[in-house]
Amino acid sequence: MLNNQLKKPVHLLFVLGIAGALLSSSILAGATLLLAMIGFATSYRKSLYQAGWDKPKELRLLHFAFWFFVLVSVCSWALEGFSYEGSKTLGTHARFVLFWPLIIAFSYTRLSANTVFAGAGLMAAVIIGLLGSALIANPGSLAVFLSSRFGGGINPVSFGNIALLGGALALTGGLFFYHSERRPLALLLIVIGTGAAAVAMLSQTRSNLIALPFLLLLLVPLLSKKRRIVGLIAIPLLLMTAIATNDRVFAQLEGFWQNDALDSGITIRMDVWGQAWRMFAENDLLNAAATRGIPGILSWALLIFIPLSVFARHLFSTHIATAHLAAAGSMVSVGYLLFGLTEATFNRTLYLTFYLLCVAGIAAAMLNELSASYVRQRRRTVSATIITMNEEDHIADCLKSARLVADEIIVLDSGSTDRTVEIARQYADILEVTDWPGFGVQKQRALEKATGDWVLSLDADERITPELAHEINHRLAEPDADAYKLPWAVTIYGARLDFGRSGRAPLRLFRREGVRFSDALVHERILIPEGRKTRTLRGRLTHYTHRDFGHSLEKSAKYAWLGSLEKHRKGKKTRTMIYPTLRGLMTFVQVYFIRFGFLDGAVGYLTAITYAQVTFNKYAGLWTLNPKRKNRTSIEEGQ
């Protein structure tokens, strides 16, 4: 009930915030603050989690990007001696801490593509309205008015950049409604989106000309294959038209062509950039980079490229709403990337708040739409195969989750001494007790007993989450690949890891014909025939790796030694202990930093250390298996 009560106010505030951004920055700021307050209240009551919300890792990653930017700003302020100017900048940047409350509000009220594109359409209408109001208030020569820089009552650069984004988002909304069979609404948004983009060009902002072709390119994936060629031809024509109608740029190009010289504004700017670089290079470069340059550049890059990576992944989604929201989100990130080359976008309140509200709203809406898109029923038969050995704590939950997607469950046990077989018999269609030949051979035995069109290979400590089950059944209605990787969500010491150790997506689901397992003792591989397509699903495969720390140590030591034996069997060698040490360090860096394991807190750190230790032990074990060392040890023992 509370969800329904909040839905209309939240959606209305989002539309007002986006639409009123250029009408008054106070409208944008006020709407954002009210939405954040609703998010805080929802979070305090834990309403979203009580409704069964499974916090998406994509949103956690976005949250990190916004918080890291604020953290760097705080550090920069401290290094500047807590200056007054620095405090003003920090006050602007601090708005980014509202990202997660906004996400909570939008996720709880199920913000949708309809609402996002309604806001974009209304924003485009406001932009056109601002031009109309200016024409009415200043009657006279239209030609004179159009030749001046139009800023809608604010800085022309800020107006031009934000207005161009508004027009591009409205055009994306027009395509969304067109593909959703709502043609009159689609035509309206395409017309006003085009009009808003044209008004944006009246600001004669040079960065708009750089951004325009890239924003239009992001519309191409939304077109049919036949129309994409037309779109690619139209983009340079539109760009040339925009340049020809931009008096500033056209005059500068003409001057450069005739006099071989840039205008004074560009010349001065290039001189300033050159002087800044010389000052930076002549001073303590490393110190400056460490204290100011690198963190600042990194925080800016993460704030642009993390959202871009999240959105761009879904650009070619077959789900209409998801693909169009992905294009819209990518436009915002790409636009700010290009605007930021010449403007301090995240030091200006209007730019910053607009980016905050757009990214939060579009990301939440995209993931809401994506979760709701898995509606088709599976048309392919699936066999689930599981091998076991003393897994009575896990096997029941594993087999129950497998039944969500499997028509047939096959369990091969290797002589368990606990209740594993007894429990498995209640759920499995085929259950056999065999010897233990190694992971690869045992999984191949289970595969040979499968009769389904597709095979889901699970370990006993893994679970298919309900959302992943919906996605698998949806994909197997009309498979778009021959095999699928299922991203891990390692659960250990009471915490679910979204990064670090969970950074992998093992291959688990595949079309049975022609597939086999390698005969490795450990870390076996699924061998897919050449030419077959593999994709990665979004849903999570929960992996309960260890019961406790003692079990972690025991299992890690076992896997490390089996890994040593496997590499020795393949003829691999380690001649010094330097290599195991370096490999262990590299593993820690990869798990903890490159895979963002630090976002998983203390458990993420412990897991990275444990994983690095396993790597070190594996190669140290291989070092002990060196034939020369073994012979030397035998001679010494004989003496």
Residue pairs with C-beta under 8 A, 6 or more apart in sequence:
2 47
3 47
3 51
3 108
3 109
3 110
6 38
6 42
6 105
6 108
6 109
7 109
7 110
9 38
10 35
10 38
10 105
10 106
10 108
10 109
10 111
11 109
11 111
11 115
13 31
13 34
13 35
13 38
14 31
14 35
14 106
14 111
14 115
14 116
14 119
14 357
14 361
15 115
15 118
15 119
15 122
16 27
16 31
17 27
17 28
17 30
17 31
17 32
17 35
17 119
17 357
18 28
18 119
18 120
18 122
18 123
18 166
18 354
18 357
18 358
18 361
19 119
19 122
19 123
19 125
19 126
20 27
20 28
20 31
20 126
21 27
21 28
21 123
21 162
21 166
21 350
21 353
21 354
22 123
22 126
22 127
22 130
22 152
22 154
22 159
22 162
22 163
22 166
23 126
23 130
25 154
25 349
25 350
25 353
28 350
28 353
28 354
28 357
29 349
29 353
31 357
32 95
32 98
32 102
32 353
32 356
32 357
33 98
35 101
35 102
35 105
35 106
35 357
36 98
36 101
36 102
36 105
37 101
38 101
38 105
39 98
39 100
39 101
39 102
39 103
39 104
39 105
39 106
39 108
40 101
40 104
42 48
42 104
42 105
42 108
43 100
43 101
43 104
47 108
48 104
48 107
48 108
51 108
53 107
53 108
54 465
54 467
54 540
55 498
56 367
57 498
57 499
57 502
57 540
58 310
58 363
58 367
59 103
59 107
59 363
59 364
59 367
60 498
60 499
60 599
61 306
61 310
61 499
61 596
61 599
62 99
62 103
62 306
62 307
62 310
62 359
62 363
63 99
63 100
63 103
64 302
64 306
64 596
64 599
65 302
65 303
65 306
65 307
66 96
66 97
66 99
66 303
66 356
67 96
67 97
67 99
68 299
68 302
68 303
69 93
69 96
69 299
69 300
69 302
69 303
69 346
70 93
70 94
70 96
70 97
71 299
72 295
72 296
72 298
72 299
73 89
73 90
73 93
73 94
73 299
74 90
75 295
76 86
76 89
76 292
76 295
76 296
77 83
77 86
77 87
77 89
77 90
79 291
79 292
80 86
89 347
92 346
92 347
92 348
92 349
92 352
93 346
93 347
93 352
95 349
95 352
95 353
95 356
96 352
96 356
98 356
99 356
99 359
99 360
102 356
102 357
102 360
102 361
102 364
103 360
103 363
103 364
106 360
106 361
106 364
106 365
106 368
107 364
107 367
107 368
110 368
111 361
111 364
111 365
111 368
112 321
112 365
112 368
112 369
113 176
113 321
113 324
113 325
113 365
113 369
115 365
116 173
116 325
116 328
116 361
116 362
116 365
117 169
117 170
117 172
117 173
117 176
117 177
117 189
117 324
117 328
118 173
119 361
120 166
120 169
120 170
120 172
120 173
120 189
120 193
120 328
121 170
121 173
121 174
121 188
121 189
121 192
121 193
123 166
123 169
123 170
123 196
124 166
124 167
124 169
124 170
124 189
124 192
124 193
124 195
124 196
125 192
125 196
127 152
127 163
127 166
127 167
127 195
127 196
127 199
127 200
128 192
128 195
128 196
128 199
130 152
130 153
130 199
131 150
131 152
131 199
131 202
134 145
134 150
134 152
135 142
135 145
138 145
146 202
147 247
149 156
149 202
149 203
149 204
149 248
150 156
150 159
150 199
150 202
150 203
151 158
151 159
151 160
151 203
152 159
152 163
153 159
154 350
156 203
156 204
156 205
157 203
157 205
157 207
157 343
158 343
158 348
158 350
158 351
159 200
159 203
160 200
160 201
160 202
160 203
160 204
160 205
160 207
160 208
161 200
161 205
161 207
161 208
161 211
161 335
161 339
161 343
161 345
161 351
162 350
162 351
162 354
163 196
163 197
163 199
163 200
163 203
164 197
164 200
164 201
164 205
164 208
164 211
164 212
164 215
164 335
165 215
165 331
165 332
165 335
165 354
165 358
166 196
166 200
167 193
167 194
167 195
167 196
167 197
167 198
167 199
167 200
168 193
168 197
168 215
168 216
168 218
168 219
168 331
168 335
169 193
169 328
169 331
169 332
170 189
170 190
170 192
170 193
170 196
171 189
171 190
171 193
171 194
171 197
171 219
172 193
172 218
172 219
172 222
172 324
172 327
172 328
172 331
173 189
173 193
173 324
173 328
174 186
174 187
174 188
174 189
174 190
174 193
175 186
175 190
175 219
175 222
175 223
175 324
176 186
176 320
176 321
176 324
177 183
177 185
177 186
177 189
178 186
178 190
179 222
179 320
179 324
180 186
180 320
180 321
197 212
200 208
201 208
201 242
201 245
201 246
204 246
204 247
204 248
204 249
206 248
206 249
206 342
207 338
207 339
207 341
207 342
207 343
208 242
209 239
209 242
209 243
209 246
209 249
210 338
210 341
211 334
211 335
211 338
211 339
212 238
212 239
212 242
213 235
213 236
213 238
213 239
214 334
214 335
214 338
215 331
215 334
215 335
216 231
216 234
216 235
216 238
217 235
218 315
218 327
218 330
218 331
218 334
219 231
219 327
220 228
220 231
220 232
221 228
221 315
221 316
221 323
221 327
222 323
222 324
222 327
223 230
223 231
243 249
243 250
243 253
244 250
251 263
252 262
252 263
252 266
255 261
255 262
255 263
256 262
261 267
262 270
280 288
280 293
300 340
300 346
303 346
304 333
304 336
304 337
304 340
305 333
307 329
307 332
307 333
307 359
307 363
308 329
308 330
308 333
308 334
308 337
310 329
310 363
311 325
311 326
311 327
311 328
311 329
311 330
311 333
311 362
311 363
311 366
312 326
312 330
313 326
314 322
314 323
314 325
314 326
314 366
314 370
315 323
315 326
315 327
315 330
316 323
317 323
317 326
317 370
318 480
319 369
319 370
319 373
321 366
321 369
321 373
322 366
322 369
322 370
322 373
325 362
325 365
325 366
325 369
326 366
328 362
329 358
329 359
329 362
329 363
329 366
332 355
332 358
332 359
332 362
333 359
336 345
336 351
336 355
339 345
339 351
340 346
343 351
345 351
345 352
345 355
346 352
346 355
370 538
371 467
373 474
374 467
374 470
374 471
374 473
374 474
375 474
376 473
376 474
376 477
376 478
377 473
377 477
378 405
378 472
378 473
378 474
378 476
378 477
379 476
379 477
379 478
380 452
380 453
380 454
380 476
380 479
381 407
381 408
381 451
381 452
381 453
381 454
382 405
382 406
382 407
382 408
382 452
382 453
382 454
382 455
382 456
382 476
382 509
383 406
383 407
383 408
383 409
383 410
383 450
383 451
383 452
383 454
383 455
383 456
383 512
384 399
384 402
384 403
384 405
384 406
384 408
384 409
384 410
384 455
384 456
384 457
384 458
385 410
385 412
385 443
385 446
385 447
385 449
385 450
385 455
385 456
385 457
385 458
386 395
386 398
386 399
386 402
386 409
386 410
386 411
386 412
386 424
386 446
386 457
386 458
386 459
386 460
387 411
387 412
387 413
387 414
387 439
387 442
387 443
387 446
387 459
387 460
388 395
388 411
388 412
388 413
388 414
388 416
388 420
388 421
388 424
388 460
389 413
389 414
389 415
389 416
389 420
389 436
390 416
390 417
390 418
390 420
391 398
391 416
391 418
391 420
391 460
391 461
392 416
392 418
392 419
392 420
392 423
393 547
394 460
394 461
394 544
395 411
395 420
395 423
395 424
395 460
396 423
396 426
396 427
397 463
398 458
398 459
398 460
398 461
398 462
398 463
399 409
399 411
399 424
399 427
399 428
400 427
401 463
401 464
401 465
401 469
402 409
402 456
402 458
402 464
403 409
403 427
404 464
404 466
404 469
404 473
405 456
405 464
405 469
405 472
405 473
405 476
406 452
406 456
407 452
408 429
408 430
408 450
408 451
408 452
409 427
409 428
409 429
409 430
410 428
410 429
410 430
410 431
410 446
410 449
410 450
411 424
411 428
411 430
411 431
411 432
411 446
412 431
412 432
412 433
412 434
412 442
412 445
412 446
412 449
413 420
413 421
413 424
413 431
413 432
413 433
413 434
414 433
414 434
414 435
414 436
414 442
415 433
415 434
415 435
415 436
416 433
420 460
421 431
421 433
424 431
425 431
430 449
432 449
434 442
434 445
436 442
437 445
438 519
438 520
438 521
438 522
438 524
439 520
439 521
439 522
439 523
439 524
440 517
440 518
440 519
440 520
440 521
440 524
440 525
441 517
441 519
443 457
443 517
443 524
444 516
444 517
444 519
446 457
447 455
447 457
447 512
447 515
447 516
447 517
450 512
452 512
453 511
453 512
454 476
454 479
454 509
454 510
454 511
454 512
455 509
455 510
455 511
455 512
455 515
456 464
456 472
456 508
456 509
457 508
457 509
457 510
457 526
458 464
458 508
459 543
461 543
461 544
461 545
462 541
462 542
462 543
462 544
463 541
463 542
463 543
463 544
464 472
464 541
464 542
465 489
465 539
465 540
465 541
465 542
467 539
467 540
468 486
468 537
468 539
468 540
468 541
469 539
470 539
471 537
471 538
471 539
472 484
472 509
472 537
472 539
475 484
475 537
479 511
480 533
480 535
481 532
481 533
481 534
481 535
482 510
482 511
482 528
482 532
482 533
482 534
483 507
483 509
483 510
483 511
483 515
483 526
483 528
483 532
483 533
483 534
483 535
484 507
484 508
484 509
484 510
484 534
484 535
484 536
484 537
485 505
485 506
485 507
485 508
485 534
485 535
485 536
485 537
486 505
486 506
486 507
486 508
486 509
486 537
486 539
486 540
486 541
487 502
487 504
487 505
487 536
487 537
487 538
487 539
487 540
487 541
488 501
488 502
488 503
488 504
488 505
488 506
488 540
488 541
488 543
489 496
489 497
489 498
489 502
489 540
489 541
489 542
489 543
490 496
490 497
490 501
490 502
490 543
490 545
490 607
491 497
491 542
491 543
491 544
491 545
492 501
492 544
492 545
492 546
492 552
492 603
492 607
493 549
493 603
493 606
495 600
495 601
495 603
496 502
496 542
497 597
497 600
497 603
497 604
497 607
498 599
498 600
499 595
499 596
499 597
499 598
499 599
499 600
499 604
500 591
500 592
500 595
500 596
500 597
500 598
500 599
500 600
500 604
500 607
500 608
501 545
501 591
501 595
501 597
501 600
501 604
501 607
501 608
501 611
502 543
502 600
503 591
503 595
503 596
503 597
505 536
505 537
506 541
507 526
507 528
507 534
508 541
509 537
510 526
510 528
511 532
514 529
515 526
515 527
515 528
515 529
516 526
516 527
517 524
517 525
517 526
517 527
518 524
518 525
518 526
518 527
520 566
521 562
521 565
521 566
521 569
522 559
522 562
522 563
522 566
523 559
523 563
523 566
528 534
545 552
545 555
546 552
546 555
552 610
556 610
556 613
556 614
556 617
557 617
559 614
559 618
560 614
560 615
560 617
560 618
560 621
561 617
561 618
561 621
563 614
563 618
563 621
564 617
564 618
564 619
564 620
564 621
564 622
564 624
564 625
565 621
565 625
567 618
567 622
568 622
568 625
572 622
573 622
573 626
574 580
574 619
574 620
574 622
574 623
574 626
575 623
575 626
576 623
577 620
577 623
579 619
579 623
580 615
580 616
580 617
580 618
580 619
580 620
580 622
580 623
581 616
583 615
583 616
583 619
584 612
584 613
584 615
584 616
584 619
585 612
586 615
587 608
587 611
587 612
587 614
587 615
587 616
588 608
588 609
588 611
588 612
591 597
591 607
591 608
591 611
591 612
592 598
592 604
592 605
592 608
597 604
597 605
597 607
597 608
598 604
598 605
600 607
623 629
624 630
